[in-house]
């Protein structure tokens, strides 16, 4: 059964969308502090802001895992090392080729960063996009290969759920994770309600960026595209910006592991992500304000 706290939070959020001039006070019964992040997401999309000039200025590049969290492993490769190498290359390509963009990294060394802090880094810097780099694994089906990109969403399959469970399980390495993530349980169906409240405002833009990554991975990097998928990733759900998680390939596949460990393979993947972001920036800055409404943010 959905808790009263979640129900009231949802009511408040819906009211903010359709009645943006209403001010919610603590005596309304809504948990204002708990849902402050949701309010900020939705307020950023009210009609009064849609006609402001929009320029993408800041992007956060997130190298998945790190430190005590190795991520998944192949025969010899560790996810945390590959994601860091690719993330740094993505950032370097953007810095060298897209003037006026500030690249913010969640980590540049082998260090452990909590999932909530990764989102906080994006929000503190008022990021215009968040790109999380990961590697996939399917040890029971070692022939599976290819690139897939995730956005926050509830259109699930069991295969997607397995990926999310693996990526989200890192929270158990964090102290007091149930308190930090508002009662999050790895198998709790209420998670989808919480997650959807936060990221629905940026769904369309996230899909657009994810689709461009898949296109570039297939056409430019020569990888198999496994498509754009939806799941409930903790690292994405509180980022107040269009956000994607790129699974760059399967370390459980020996050929793909070899590719991802190679300098050339990392260059190709990083270039694909960079090209996708560049195209996304160009498209978003040239469309009408109503089309980009979900991405409108304060300058």
DOLO-718622 format. One record per residue: residue number from 1; chain; x, y, z of N, C-alpha, C, CB in turn. Coordinates in pm, whole numbers, plus 50000, padded with zeros to 5 digits. Each point is the difference from the previous one (the first is absolute). Glycine has a CB too. Layout:
# residues N
SITE    nr   kette     n_X     n_Y     n_Z    ca_X    ca_Y    ca_Z     c_X     c_Y     c_Z    cb_X    cb_Y    cb_Z
SITE   NUM       A       X       Y       Z       X       Y       Z       X       Y       Z       X       Y       Z
...
# end
This chain:
# residues 299
SITE    nr   kette     n_X     n_Y     n_Z    ca_X    ca_Y    ca_Z     c_X     c_Y     c_Z    cb_X    cb_Y    cb_Z
SITE     1       A   50085   49880   50000   49915   50120   50000   50088   50125   50000   49816   49876   50124
SITE     2       A   50149   50221   49797   50076   50124   49992   49984   50077   50131   49970   50009   49749
SITE     3       A   50141   50037   50305   49994   50071   50127   49934   50136   49985   50206   49881   50073
SITE     4       A   49739   50170   50039   49936   50131   49999   50099   50108   49961   49840   49924   50175
SITE     5       A   50286   50063   49869   50103   50100   49969   50019   50012   49850   50114   49952   50217
SITE     6       A   49893   49934   49713   50021   50003   49856   49877   50056   49928   50154   49804   50019
SITE     7       A   49727   50158   50032   49877   50049   49937   49991   50152   50011   49886   49784   50053
SITE     8       A   50140   50269   50066   49993   50144   50019   50105   50071   49918   49911   49964   50229
SITE     9       A   50206   49976   49762   50105   50060   49918   49960   50009   49856   50169   49913   50156
SITE    10       A   49767   49980   49794   49955   49999   49860   49895   50107   49977   50049   49755   49985
SITE    11       A   49857   50260   50109   49896   50102   49988   50062   50139   49993   49840   49854   50125
SITE    12       A   50259   50171   49961   50066   50131   49999   50068   50026   49866   50035   49983   50247
SITE    13       A   50031   49914   49700   50073   50016   49874   49905   50028   49885   50178   49848   50085
SITE    14       A   49713   50079   49909   49901   50023   49894   49944   50141   50010   49941   49755   49999
SITE    15       A   50032   50289   50123   49947   50136   50020   50099   50104   49953   49867   49919   50193
SITE    16       A   50262   50056   49829   50101   50097   49957   50007   50012   49849   50130   49948   50205
SITE    17       A   49842   49941   49726   50002   50004   49853   49885   50083   49946   50110   49776   49995
SITE    18       A   49770   50198   50057   49882   50063   49943   49964   50132   50066   49920   49775   49944
SITE    19       A   50127   50248   50177   49973   50124   50071   50130   50057   50051   49771   49920   50065
SITE    20       A   50318   50125   49846   50134   50040   50039   50005   50121   50091   50075   49906   49788
SITE    21       A   49819   50174   50223   50004   50119   50084   49962   49972   50144   49947   50132   49799
SITE    22       A   50010   49744   50231   49964   49966   50137   50125   49979   50082   49785   49896   49923
SITE    23       A   50216   50159   50198   50113   49980   50091   49960   49899   50106   50085   50235   49959
SITE    24       A   49993   49655   50053   49970   49897   50097   50072   50030   50130   49968   49831   49816
SITE    25       A   49959   50170   50293   50056   50022   50132   50001   49868   50075   49919   50239   50002
SITE    26       A   50156   49757   50109   50012   49878   50077   49867   49950   50055   50228   50071   50059
SITE    27       A   49675   50020   49960   49874   49957   50059   49904   49939   49899   50031   50176   50167
SITE    28       A   50014   49801   49710   49913   49937   49902   49994   49851   50019   50052   50180   49840
SITE    29       A   50040   49764   50234   50006   49855   50015   50097   49937   49905   49767   50004   50074
SITE    30       A   50290   50073   49831   50100   49948   49907   50137   50006   50065   49862   50072   49802
SITE    31       A   50218   49827   50172   50135   49996   50055   50089   50086   49912   49964   49768   50097
SITE    32       A   50036   50363   49927   50067   50096   49912   50149   49974   49992   49827   50168   50056
SITE    33       A   50237   49810   50058   50144   49980   50000   50037   49872   49927   50016   50125   50215
SITE    34       A   49907   49768   49809   50030   49872   49937   49993   50008   49848   49913   49885   50202
SITE    35       A   49992   50193   49748   49980   50007   49854   50053   50128   49941   49800   49858   50026
SITE    36       A   50292   50209   50044   50054   50126   49949   50065   49981   49864   50036   50077   50235
SITE    37       A   50033   49812   49746   50065   49975   49871   49900   49986   49888   50186   49891   50119
SITE    38       A   49701   50046   49910   49895   49987   49899   49945   50136   49963   49942   49773   50086
SITE    39       A   50033   50312   50017   49946   50132   49975   50092   50080   49907   49888   49995   50224
SITE    40       A   50242   49999   49802   50094   50077   49919   49998   49953   49855   50144   50036   50201
SITE    41       A   49847   49832   49778   49993   49947   49865   49878   50054   49928   50118   49794   50074
SITE    42       A   49768   50203   49993   49877   50040   49935   49990   50151   49982   49892   49800   50096
SITE    43       A   50156   50275   50003   49998   50146   49987   50085   50046   49881   49965   50019   50247
SITE    44       A   50140   49905   49723   50087   50035   49888   49929   49987   49867   50194   49927   50134
SITE    45       A   49687   50010   49865   49929   49976   49876   49867   50073   49993   50110   49780   49990
SITE    46       A   49869   50319   50095   49875   50076   49994   50001   50092   49880   49979   49989   50249
SITE    47       A   49903   50046   49697   49991   50076   49875   50076   50131   50002   49782   49897   49968
SITE    48       A   50234   50168   50146   50065   50131   50005   50145   49996   49955   49847   50060   50183
SITE    49       A   50215   49821   49820   50142   49992   49968   50028   49948   49860   50041   49965   50240
SITE    50       A   49857   49998   49687   50024   49928   49876   50054   50087   49887   49820   49849   50069
SITE    51       A   50162   50280   49938   50042   50085   49889   50135   50067   50022   49761   50038   49955
SITE    52       A   50309   49925   50151   50132   50057   50023   50102   49938   49906   49942   50041   50240
SITE    53       A   50161   50036   49719   50107   49943   49918   50066   49883   50074   50040   50225   49890
SITE    54       A   49996   49673   50035   50055   49880   50063   50130   49959   49934   49768   49925   50060
SITE    55       A   50334   50054   50021   50129   49953   49952   50052   49894   50095   50050   50223   49892
SITE    56       A   49995   49666   50053   50060   49896   50083   50143   50043   50032   49855   49817   49896
SITE    57       A   50174   50196   50231   50129   50052   50044   50081   49903   50085   49899   50223   49992
SITE    58       A   50030   49685   50077   50069   49913   50095   49952   49856   49983   50025   50192   50162
SITE    59       A   50069   49715   49835   49966   49859   49993   50080   49924   50105   49946   50019   49752
SITE    60       A   49990   49889   50316   50068   49915   50097   50026   49865   49937   49890   50121   50194
SITE    61       A   50236   49836   49812   50040   49868   49951   50029   49914   50123   50097   50094   49781
SITE    62       A   49831   49798   50230   50007   49914   50118   50062   49865   49964   49797   50114   50097
SITE    63       A   50323   49860   49957   50063   49869   49983   49943   49905   50106   50214   50105   49906
SITE    64       A   49714   49795   50052   49933   49911   50093   50095   49925   50091   49822   49977   49834
SITE    65       A   50129   49998   50290   50073   49922   50100   50130   50071   50042   49902   49788   49902
SITE    66       A   50195   50138   50151   50123   50063   50045   50033   49966   50144   49957   50183   49841
SITE    67       A   50173   49819   50192   50044   49973   50136   49965   49859   50042   49974   50240   50055
SITE    68       A   49959   49747   50060   49963   49868   50052   49892   49931   49918   50061   50082   50224
SITE    69       A   49878   49991   49683   49897   49945   49912   50060   49973   49863   49819   50124   50126
SITE    70       A   50210   49749   49845   50064   49964   49873   49903   49998   49884   50162   49869   50128
SITE    71       A   49708   50122   49901   49905   49979   49892   50008   49855   49955   50019   50241   49928
SITE    72       A   49940   49733   49949   50009   49863   49949   50141   49972   49948   49754   50004   49940
SITE    73       A   50275   49870   50035   50134   49960   49956   49990   49906   49881   50087   50027   50234
SITE    74       A   50018   49978   49683   50013   49904   49892   50107   49899   50038   49928   50171   49829
SITE    75       A   50134   49769   50072   50106   49903   50028   50117   50068   50070   49930   49864   49800
SITE    76       A   50102   50259   50156   50111   50075   50060   49964   50145   50030   50155   49851   49879
SITE    77       A   49737   50198   50064   49966   50142   50010   49909   50028   50118   50025   50020   49753
SITE    78       A   49990   50099   50304   49909   50050   50103   49925   50120   49945   50152   49916   50186
SITE    79       A   49720   50085   49838   49916   50106   49946   50048   50138   50041   49808   49843   50004
SITE    80       A   50229   50175   50122   50034   50133   50050   50116   50063   49923   49919   49931   50223
SITE    81       A   50175   49987   49729   50114   50054   49926   49960   50041   49859   50153   49856   50135
SITE    82       A   49764   50062   49802   49958   50030   49863   49909   50122   49997   50020   49757   49941
SITE    83       A   49887   50252   50153   49910   50115   50000   50075   50130   50023   49817   49852   50085
SITE    84       A   50285   50145   50001   50078   50121   50024   50075   50042   49875   50023   49937   50242
SITE    85       A   50040   49967   49690   50075   50031   49879   49909   50061   49893   50159   49814   50053
SITE    86       A   49724   50128   49927   49908   50050   49899   49944   50136   50039   49941   49765   49938
SITE    87       A   50023   50251   50188   49944   50128   50047   50097   50114   49980   49864   49876   50168
SITE    88       A   50263   50102   49865   50100   50105   49983   50019   50035   49853   50115   49921   50207
SITE    89       A   49875   49979   49706   50013   50026   49856   49879   50078   49949   50135   49789   49974
SITE    90       A   49744   50176   50073   49880   50074   49960   50015   50146   50037   49858   49794   50029
SITE    91       A   50182   50230   50096   50016   50138   50046   50105   50075   49920   49931   49927   50226
SITE    92       A   50178   50005   49742   50107   50064   49923   49952   50038   49861   50170   49870   50130
SITE    93       A   49757   50040   49804   49946   50030   49867   49908   50121   50004   50017   49757   49939
SITE    94       A   49897   50249   50162   49907   50112   50012   50075   50130   50024   49824   49845   50090
SITE    95       A   50271   50153   50002   50077   50121   50032   50079   50051   49880   50015   49922   50236
SITE    96       A   50037   49989   49684   50084   50039   49887   49920   50044   49878   50169   49842   50084
SITE    97       A   49706   50112   49906   49927   50020   49875   49869   50078   50010   50102   49792   49931
SITE    98       A   49852   50235   50192   49876   50077   50014   50028   50122   50086   49858   49790   49977
SITE    99       A   50161   50325   49962   50031   50122   50076   49888   50037   50097   50138   50079   49808
SITE   100       A   49900   49974   50307   49902   50052   50094   49937   49896   50091   49958   50173   49836
SITE   101       A   50086   49702   50155   49944   49895   50084   50092   49974   50118   49886   49896   49800
SITE   102       A   50055   50101   50319   50074   49960   50118   49971   49854   50030   49993   50235   50092
SITE   103       A   50112   49684   49916   49986   49859   50031   50029   49978   50148   50064   49935   49764
SITE   104       A   49843   50002   50305   50018   49967   50141   50004   49848   50013   49882   50214   50076
SITE   105       A   50218   49736   49994   50015   49856   50019   49957   49963   50142   50189   49991   49832
SITE   106       A   49740   49896   50181   49968   49953   50134   50123   49939   50066   49763   49958   49931
SITE   107       A   50326   49987   49989   50129   49953   50051   50101   49998   49886   49886   49860   50178
SITE   108       A   50240   50168   49856   50109   49996   49903   50108   49903   50044   49952   50236   49935
SITE   109       A   50026   49697   50177   50094   49901   50053   49920   49878   50046   50165   50181   50071
SITE   110       A   49906   49719   49978   49936   49879   50049   49950   50021   50142   50147   49859   49852
SITE   111       A   49739   50207   50161   49944   50029   50131   49852   49963   50003   50167   50185   50034
SITE   112       A   49785   49785   50086   49860   49964   50018   49917   50126   50020   50066   49778   50099
SITE   113       A   49830   50237   49819   49906   50112   50011   49860   49942   50013   50151   50155   49862
SITE   114       A   49777   49884   50242   49863   49951   50018   49910   50042   49886   50033   50007   50246
SITE   115       A   49864   49916   49729   49909   50031   49890   49930   50133   50021   49967   49757   49964
SITE   116       A   49998   50274   50161   49933   50127   50025   50094   50118   49976   49853   49887   50167
SITE   117       A   50274   50096   49866   50096   50108   49979   50022   50026   49852   50111   49942   50217
SITE   118       A   49881   49957   49702   50015   50019   49855   49889   50092   49948   50107   49771   49977
SITE   119       A   49770   50205   50069   49889   50088   49963   50019   50138   50059   49848   49803   49986
SITE   120       A   50201   50203   50138   50022   50130   50064   50102   50084   49924   49946   49896   50220
SITE   121       A   50156   50039   49726   50100   50072   49922   49934   50067   49879   50179   49837   50074
SITE   122       A   49732   50091   49861   49930   50058   49885   49911   50116   50043   50004   49777   49887
SITE   123       A   49925   50206   50221   49906   50103   50044   50070   50124   50054   49837   49820   50052
SITE   124       A   50273   50161   50023   50075   50115   50052   50057   50085   49889   50055   49868   50203
SITE   125       A   49980   50068   49688   50060   50071   49887   49897   50043   49896   50207   49870   50038
SITE   126       A   49663   50108   49992   49893   50038   49908   50026   49943   49861   49961   50210   50132
SITE   127       A   50071   49661   49864   50037   49935   49875   49883   49998   49901   50165   49860   50125
SITE   128       A   49868   50144   49748   49901   49993   49893   49984   49860   49945   50053   50234   49943
SITE   129       A   50036   49675   50097   49989   49859   49960   50088   49918   50093   49954   50062   49756
SITE   130       A   50006   49812   50262   50074   49907   50086   50017   49871   49922   49910   50104   50214
SITE   131       A   50217   49854   49769   50030   49879   49923   50081   49905   50088   49997   50129   49780
SITE   132       A   49945   49756   50251   50066   49902   50085   50051   49884   49914   49852   50063   50196
SITE   133       A   50275   49904   49819   50066   49898   49918   50015   49871   50080   50123   50179   49870
SITE   134       A   49833   49709   50071   50006   49870   50068   50037   49890   49901   49829   50077   50167
SITE   135       A   50200   49806   49887   50018   49878   49920   49897   49898   50045   50248   50045   49968
SITE   136       A   49710   49871   49940   49896   49902   50024   50059   49863   50030   49847   50130   49852
SITE   137       A   50067   49779   50191   50043   49863   50025   49882   49906   49995   50190   50083   50141
SITE   138       A   49828   49803   49793   49898   49896   49995   50073   49866   50002   49834   50148   49871
SITE   139       A   50222   49814   50243   50087   49882   50007   49932   49870   49961   50121   50116   50177
SITE   140       A   49747   49878   49834   49929   49878   49961   49975   49990   49851   49894   50003   50222
SITE   141       A   50125   50109   49708   49984   50002   49853   50119   50075   49941   49744   49992   50017
SITE   142       A   50373   49946   49982   50124   50070   49961   50006   50048   49856   50109   49863   50168
SITE   143       A   49799   50094   49747   50002   50046   49861   49929   50135   49984   50005   49761   49927
SITE   144       A   49921   50280   50173   49929   50129   49992   50100   50113   49992   49806   49906   50131
SITE   145       A   50168   50190   49780   50093   50112   49981   49923   50122   49951   50189   49841   49947
SITE   146       A   49878   50274   50057   49939   50121   49946   49986   50111   50103   49881   49858   49841
SITE   147       A   50083   50258   50107   49983   50121   50081   49851   50025   50023   50216   50098   49909
SITE   148       A   49748   49939   50213   49863   50041   50029   50005   50121   50092   49913   49763   49972
SITE   149       A   49990   50326   50012   49996   50123   50079   49867   50009   50073   50155   50115   49838
SITE   150       A   49855   49917   50290   49882   50003   50087   49961   50142   50037   50063   49776   50089
SITE   151       A   49807   50243   49927   49944   50120   50060   49912   49957   50116   50007   50128   49779
SITE   152       A   49961   49967   50310   49908   49968   50108   49863   49975   49943   50134   50138   50162
SITE   153       A   49805   49750   49877   49867   49970   49951   49948   49872   50062   50051   50117   49787
SITE   154       A   49825   49852   50187   49937   49883   50062   49952   49899   49896   49931   50145   50190
SITE   155       A   50114   49870   49685   49967   49903   49895   50104   49888   50010   49895   50179   49845
SITE   156       A   50075   49719   50233   50102   49904   50043   49990   49866   49927   49999   50113   50221
SITE   157       A   50114   49819   49776   50006   49858   49967   50085   49935   50108   49974   50040   49748
SITE   158       A   50021   49829   50262   50081   49931   50100   50148   50023   49974   49820   49827   50027
SITE   159       A   50218   50177   49844   50141   50022   49966   50046   50137   50048   49974   49850   49799
SITE   160       A   49944   50253   50178   50034   50134   50047   50009   50004   50151   49889   50098   49801
SITE   161       A   50018   49832   50265   49999   49998   50146   50127   49939   50056   49752   49983   49995
SITE   162       A   50300   49914   49939   50124   49938   50045   50116   50099   49995   49915   49777   49921
SITE   163       A   50089   50305   49973   50105   50100   49987   49988   50103   50112   50005   49966   49750
SITE   164       A   49873   50082   50273   49978   50101   50104   50034   49945   50138   49822   50104   49859
SITE   165       A   50142   49772   50167   50030   49940   50130   50151   49997   50022   49790   49861   49987
SITE   166       A   50285   50105   49908   50146   49994   50014   50058   50138   50025   50006   49800   49850
SITE   167       A   49949   50299   50073   50054   50134   50014   49957   50065   50132   49999   50023   49751
SITE   168       A   49878   49950   50293   49950   50060   50124   50055   49934   50125   49796   50060   49878
SITE   169       A   50253   49817   50109   50045   49926   50118   50118   50066   50069   49918   49794   49893
SITE   170       A   50149   50297   50039   50114   50070   50059   49958   50081   50122   50107   50011   49774
SITE   171       A   49765   50023   50239   49958   50081   50114   50025   49929   50132   49827   50107   49856
SITE   172       A   50179   49762   50142   50023   49926   50123   50141   50024   50055   49837   49828   49923
SITE   173       A   50250   50231   49995   50134   50036   50046   50000   50135   50072   50097   49869   49811
SITE   174       A   49791   50202   50181   49991   50132   50061   49936   49991   50138   49984   50104   49772
SITE   175       A   50067   49972   50321   49949   50002   50137   49861   50063   50003   50235   50013   50090
SITE   176       A   49674   49924   49983   49863   50053   50019   49930   50025   49867   50074   50104   50213
SITE   177       A   49942   49804   49693   49946   50026   49866   49847   50009   49999   50197   49882   49905
SITE   178       A   49735   50049   50186   49854   50008   50001   49952   50139   50038   49990   49758   50059
SITE   179       A   50084   50308   50030   49966   50136   50038   50037   50098   49887   50034   49941   50244
SITE   180       A   50084   50040   49698   50045   50090   49893   49910   49993   49878   50233   49973   50082
SITE   181       A   49716   49907   49889   49919   49983   49880   49853   49983   50034   50197   49896   49886
SITE   182       A   49762   50165   50226   49859   50014   50034   49928   49867   50008   50004   50221   49892
SITE   183       A   50056   49683   50178   49935   49871   50019   50014   49905   49884   49843   50117   50143
SITE   184       A   50248   49911   49764   50018   49915   49882   50032   49856   50040   50079   50199   49870
SITE   185       A   49848   49707   50068   50026   49858   50014   50020   49944   49860   49863   49982   50216
SITE   186       A   50235   49930   49767   50033   49952   49866   49882   49935   49930   50233   49968   50079
SITE   187       A   49675   49969   49995   49889   49929   49939   49864   50063   50029   50135   49795   50017
SITE   188       A   49864   50332   50022   49876   50064   50040   49930   50062   49879   50097   50046   50228
SITE   189       A   49778   49914   49740   49929   50056   49883   49970   50148   50013   49901   49777   49965
SITE   190       A   50102   50279   50158   49976   50143   50016   50112   50084   49941   49871   49950   50207
SITE   191       A   50245   49989   49767   50112   50075   49944   49960   50072   49872   50158   49835   50101
SITE   192       A   49765   50097   49814   49963   50059   49871   49921   50128   50017   49998   49773   49901
SITE   193       A   49918   50234   50201   49920   50120   50024   50091   50116   50038   49805   49860   50073
SITE   194       A   50289   50113   50018   50094   50103   50042   50082   50048   49880   50010   49899   50231
SITE   195       A   50044   50006   49695   50088   50034   49888   49928   50081   49893   50131   49794   50047
SITE   196       A   49746   50164   49919   49929   50067   49891   49967   50143   50035   49906   49781   49931
SITE   197       A   50071   50250   50196   49972   50137   50041   50117   50092   49970   49849   49914   50178
SITE   198       A   50272   50034   49837   50118   50082   49982   50037   50021   49854   50078   49918   50219
SITE   199       A   49914   49979   49697   50059   50008   49869   49903   50020   49884   50174   49859   50091
SITE   200       A   49693   50137   49933   49906   50016   49891   50018   50132   49928   49841   49856   50123
SITE   201       A   50203   50248   49948   50015   50133   49941   50103   50000   49888   49934   50101   50218
SITE   202       A   50159   49806   49784   50110   50000   49902   49998   49877   49912   50135   50133   50160
SITE   203       A   49754   49797   49836   49994   49872   49929   50028   50015   49850   49836   49920   50171
SITE   204       A   50095   50173   49764   50014   50012   49855   50141   50037   49960   49762   50066   49987
SITE   205       A   50301   50027   50087   50136   50040   49966   50099   49887   50027   49941   50237   50052
SITE   206       A   50034   49687   50053   50086   49885   50031   49992   49896   49888   49969   50041   50247
SITE   207       A   49910   49935   49705   49980   49906   49890   50074   50047   49875   49775   49936   50094
SITE   208       A   50217   50194   49879   50066   50055   49882   50151   49978   50006   49818   50171   49980
SITE   209       A   50242   49862   50135   50144   49982   50016   50038   49853   49993   50008   50208   50139
SITE   210       A   49915   49706   49926   50029   49857   49998   49992   49943   49859   49910   49982   50233
SITE   211       A   49991   50062   49691   49984   49952   49862   50119   50040   49913   49751   50015   50025
SITE   212       A   50299   50105   49998   50117   50047   49924   50124   49919   50035   49901   50230   49991
SITE   213       A   50114   49733   50136   50113   49916   50040   49994   49866   49929   50008   50113   50226
SITE   214       A   49873   49828   49771   49986   49870   49933   50030   50010   49850   49830   49934   50171
SITE   215       A   50125   50173   49768   50025   50021   49858   50149   50011   49971   49778   50114   49979
SITE   216       A   50293   49964   50103   50143   50019   49979   50078   49873   50031   49973   50242   50054
SITE   217       A   49985   49686   50049   50069   49875   50035   49992   49899   49887   49949   50042   50241
SITE   218       A   49938   49957   49691   49981   49907   49888   50070   50048   49873   49783   49932   50099
SITE   219       A   50194   50194   49864   50046   50050   49871   50147   50042   50000   49769   50074   49957
SITE   220       A   50279   49980   50152   50137   50052   50005   50096   49904   50069   49905   50229   50002
SITE   221       A   50049   49706   50106   50089   49910   50073   49987   49855   49954   49985   50154   50195
SITE   222       A   49915   49819   49722   49984   49865   49945   49953   49898   50101   50175   50057   49841
SITE   223       A   49755   49986   50263   49953   49908   50103   49857   49956   49972   50152   50109   50166
SITE   224       A   49810   49781   49891   49861   49955   49993   49915   50085   50094   50073   49765   49943
SITE   225       A   49820   50291   50003   49912   50081   50083   49890   49914   50060   50048   50202   49858
SITE   226       A   49942   49800   50274   49895   49928   50071   49885   50093   50039   50173   49840   50086
SITE   227       A   49835   50284   49867   49889   50091   50013   49998   50084   50127   49878   49840   49866
SITE   228       A   50023   50248   50139   49977   50086   50117   49900   49928   50091   50046   50215   49867
SITE   229       A   49985   49780   50261   49917   49926   50094   49968   50086   50122   50101   49784   49921
SITE   230       A   49799   50172   50154   49959   50072   50120   50019   49911   50123   49834   50134   49865
SITE   231       A   50215   49927   50240   50011   49930   50128   50013   50100   50113   50107   49803   49887
SITE   232       A   49890   50146   50234   50006   50085   50120   50140   49997   50059   49756   49957   50046
SITE   233       A   50328   50132   49904   50138   50007   50048   50013   50110   50105   50083   49916   49778
SITE   234       A   49970   50048   50336   50018   50098   50108   50089   50115   49958   49968   49817   50164
SITE   235       A   50132   50156   49754   50094   50105   49961   49934   50106   49912   50185   49833   50016
SITE   236       A   49701   50135   49924   49932   50094   49912   49884   50073   50066   50067   49856   49814
SITE   237       A   49873   50086   50289   49866   50046   50035   49994   50136   50068   49942   49766   50019
SITE   238       A   50166   50284   50038   49995   50133   50061   50079   50104   49924   49971   49889   50217
SITE   239       A   50073   50080   49665   50070   50099   49919   49896   50092   49937   50193   49840   49955
SITE   240       A   49814   50288   50076   49902   50096   49950   50039   50049   49862   49948   50069   50234
SITE   241       A   50062   49838   49673   50046   50029   49865   49977   49876   49914   50174   50167   50084
SITE   242       A   49823   49845   49782   49996   49881   49916   50119   49909   50033   49883   50129   49817
SITE   243       A   50089   49742   50204   50102   49908   50050   49991   49865   49930   49995   50117   50222
SITE   244       A   50122   49825   49749   50005   49869   49937   50109   49915   50065   49916   50098   49784
SITE   245       A   50069   49771   50204   50103   49906   50045   50035   49911   49881   49916   50003   50241
SITE   246       A   50211   50002   49718   50046   49926   49882   50070   49873   50043   50023   50214   49870
SITE   247       A   49921   49672   50092   50067   49871   50019   50082   49975   49874   49814   49906   50154
SITE   248       A   50317   50114   49856   50086   50007   49881   50032   49865   49937   50095   50203   50099
SITE   249       A   49872   49688   49969   50027   49867   49946   50007   49899   50113   50124   50101   49807
SITE   250       A   49886   49772   50156   49994   49891   50097   50139   49945   50030   49770   49943   49919
SITE   251       A   50271   50070   50207   50128   49942   50040   49993   49849   50010   50051   50209   50124
SITE   252       A   49829   49737   49877   49982   49855   50002   50020   49939   49862   49841   50026   50190
SITE   253       A   50168   50057   49707   50029   49955   49864   50149   50023   49975   49762   50052   49919
SITE   254       A   50312   49845   50053   50146   50011   49990   50044   50098   49892   50017   49766   50081
SITE   255       A   49916   50230   49804   50037   50091   49892   49970   50145   50038   49956   49818   49833
SITE   256       A   49930   50204   50230   49964   50136   50037   50087   50050   50115   49765   49957   49922
SITE   257       A   50269   49955   50169   50092   50038   50107   50134   50046   49942   49888   49835   50155
SITE   258       A   50163   50090   49748   50125   50038   49935   49989   50136   49933   50052   49757   49964
SITE   259       A   49835   50267   49970   49975   50128   49934   49999   50114   50102   49869   49883   49821
SITE   260       A   50060   50100   50289   49986   50106   50099   50129   50025   50077   49761   49940   50020
SITE   261       A   50324   49962   49988   50129   50019   50066   50100   50072   49911   49957   49793   50131
SITE   262       A   50021   50203   49739   50096   50057   49905   49986   50152   49992   49994   49786   49869
SITE   263       A   50117   50279   50100   50000   50145   49982   49908   50040   49887   50233   50013   50087
SITE   264       A   49771   49911   49804   49916   50031   49885   49853   49983   50033   50184   49929   49849
SITE   265       A   49782   49965   50222   49861   49977   50037   49946   50111   50088   50039   49757   49982
SITE   266       A   50040   50284   50115   49959   50108   50089   49986   50131   49924   50115   49884   50190
SITE   267       A   49975   50140   49717   49991   50121   49917   49871   50001   49918   50250   50009   49988
SITE   268       A   49715   49876   49953   49881   49993   49917   49873   50023   50080   50121   49844   49849
SITE   269       A   49871   50094   50268   49882   50018   50084   49991   50144   50048   50013   49759   50073
SITE   270       A   50099   50294   49973   50000   50138   50049   49962   50098   49890   50176   49939   50167
SITE   271       A   49875   50037   49713   49967   50086   49887   49852   49994   49967   50231   49968   49910
SITE   272       A   49710   49912   50100   49857   49985   49973   49917   50081   50099   50043   49771   49905
SITE   273       A   49993   50222   50222   49927   50074   50103   50017   50151   49979   50031   49809   50163
SITE   274       A   50091   50231   49807   50027   50142   49973   49919   50051   49881   50232   49972   50094
SITE   275       A   49768   49954   49796   49927   50041   49881   49850   50010   50028   50176   49891   49858
SITE   276       A   49773   50014   50220   49859   50003   50037   49968   50125   50081   49994   49750   49998
SITE   277       A   50090   50282   50098   49977   50119   50082   50009   50126   49915   50093   49880   50200
SITE   278       A   50002   50126   49708   50014   50117   49914   49875   50021   49914   50249   49964   49995
SITE   279       A   49701   49927   49947   49879   50009   49919   49880   50039   50085   50092   49828   49844
SITE   280       A   49897   50113   50274   49892   50033   50093   50001   50148   50034   50011   49768   50094
SITE   281       A   50105   50286   49933   50014   50142   50032   49954   50086   49883   50192   49946   50154
SITE   282       A   49854   50019   49728   49964   50077   49881   49850   49996   49976   50224   49951   49901
SITE   283       A   49716   49932   50111   49857   49986   49975   49917   50074   50104   50044   49779   49894
SITE   284       A   49994   50210   50231   49922   50061   50106   50006   50152   49996   50042   49798   50139
SITE   285       A   50071   50256   49819   50017   50144   49998   49937   50065   49878   50209   49969   50127
SITE   286       A   49747   49951   49777   49942   50057   49879   49850   49975   49987   50220   49968   49893
SITE   287       A   49723   49948   50196   49856   49976   49992   49924   50106   50075   50041   49756   49980
SITE   288       A   49826   50245   50001   49916   50100   50067   49993   49972   50149   49865   50029   49791
SITE   289       A   50106   50073   50290   49995   49983   50145   49904   49892   50047   50059   50236   50016
SITE   290       A   49827   49748   49916   49903   49901   50046   50052   49859   49984   49819   50157   49941
SITE   291       A   50267   49820   49958   50054   49866   49979   50098   49964   50109   49970   50026   49755
SITE   292       A   50107   50070   50294   50103   49971   50098   49954   50029   50143   50169   50052   49825
SITE   293       A   49699   49956   50196   49948   50043   50130   50055   49920   50115   49796   50072   49886
SITE   294       A   50221   49798   50097   50048   49918   50110   50143   50025   50036   49840   49833   49932
SITE   295       A   50235   50232   49981   50141   50023   50028   50029   50142   50044   50052   49827   49835
SITE   296       A   49847   50260   50168   50024   50140   50035   50045   50012   50145   49828   50071   49832
SITE   297       A   50284   49998   50189   50058   50017   50132   50046   50142   50020   50070   49761   50002
SITE   298       A   49959   50274   50121   50051   50134   50030   50141   50015   49944   49859   50012   50208
SITE   299       A   50173   50104   49738   50135   50026   49952   50088   50040   50117   49913   50069   49775
# end
